[in-house]
Each structure stands twice: as C-alpha cells, then as structure tokens.
Amino acid sequence: QQRTLCVCELTSLLGLSQSAISKHLKLLEDADLVVSERQGPWMNYRLAEHTNPYAAAMNSRLEEWLDDDPAIRDLMARAQRVDRLEVCKTKPGQAQQGGRVAEAPRPRKARRVVS
C-alpha cells in the first residue's frame, strides 16, 4: 500500500483519463493525503505518512472497509504487478491517454483572414 505509482500506471489500473487522475491527485495532495516526487520523467504518488490523527483514523477505517471489497482486493493485486515501462510507453510525437497511446495534437497553421 506504500508503493509509488505514476499517473500512467493509475490511468491503466483505474481506466480513467490522465486529466481526471491528475485532478484527483492534486486534490488529494492539497489535502495532505498523498505526496508526490519526481523520478526522471515520472511524477510518482504515494500515500502520505499521517501525523494528523484525523487523517490517520480516516485511513485506518478506509482500509478496514475496503479490505472486504473483492474489486478493491483485485485492484490492489493488479497494482503490485503494473509495470510503468509497459503502460507508459510512448514514442516521440505521442502522448499517453487513458492507458493507451494516442497521437499528440499537431500544431495548427495560422490562417490568414481576408477582409
């Protein structure tokens, strides 16, 4: 549960878009529930160590409740096996989106307006 994951790993595991994952992580980070650190090209996220007794109590309760959920147990098992070198593969000119590689948008050419 203390494994660090990057955004593309979370995208692959949860099936959500990169932008949705990033927005949620920002909220969790602002609430001091997760911490981030850069490692080369990846921004890694992990659960924060809780010095706040309220956050520690909330995490403890969540663990108890979620441990009984088969879907969460499956997700946690998959999280141990997800490989960022596989799910974050990109080639020059491509961007990672929703666990799949998509072509990066090309710059638009300026249009001349004729009046």
N, C-alpha and C positions, 0 to 999 in steps of 0.2 A: 504494500500500500504506500510505501515511500518511494517507489520507483518514479523517476522523472520521465515525462513524456513530452514530446514536441507537438505542435499544433497538427502537423500532418498525421501523426500517429493517433491523436484523439479524433481527428476527422475520419480516419479509416475505421476506428473502433465504434464510433457513435453514429456514423452515417449522416453527419450534419455538414453544412458548408464551412469552409475555412473562416469566413467572416463571422458566422454565428458562433463558432467555437472561440474565436478571438474576442468577441464582445463579451461572452460569458466569462472567459478567463480574466478579462480586465475588471469586471465587477467583483469576481472572487478575490483578485489581487488587491483591489481597493479596500475590500473588507478584511484584509489580512488573513484570508483562509488558504490562499495558495501563494507561493513565491516563485519568481522566475529568475533564470540566469541564462546568459548567452554562452553557448558552446559552439564555436565555429559558426557555421551557417544556421544553426538551430537555436531557437529560444525554447528552453526547457522549463516545464512547470512541475511542481510537486506540492503536496500538502504542506502547509506551514506548521512549524512547531508552535504549539499553543501555550503562551504564557498567560493569556486571558482565560480565567476559569470558565466563563460563559461559553467561549468557543470550544474549549476542551470538553465541556459537558455536552454540547451540541454534537460534536464529532463522535463522542462515545455512544450517544443514543442512536445517531445515524448508523454507525457500524452495527449495533445490535439489530436494528430494524432491517437493514439492507442485507445482512448476512443470511437472513431467512429467505431471500428472494432468489429463485433459480436463475432468472435473467441476469441479475447482478453478479451472481457467482460465475456464470458463463462469461460475462464481460470481464470480470477480474482475471479469469484464467486466460482469456484471449489477450488481455493487456500484458501479461507476462511473456507472451510469445510474439507480440507485434515487433516487426523489425523496421526501423526507420530507413535503413538503406534500401529496403524494398518498397515501402509505401511512399517514401519521399522522393523517389526517382524523378528527376526532371532533366530535360535536355535544354541546351541554350535556346531561348525564344519560347519556352513553355513555362506555364505556371501550374502549381498544384491546386486543385479544386475538388473538394468533396471526396477525397480518396482516389481520385483519378487524375490523370494528367490531361490538361487542356491547353490548346494553343493560346498563347498570350495575345491580347489585342494588339493589332498593328496600328501605328500612329496614322491619323487621318491627314490627308493632304489638305493644305489650306485652299479654300475656294475663293476665286475672285468674284466679287459682286459687281455686276454690270448694272448701272442705273440708266 
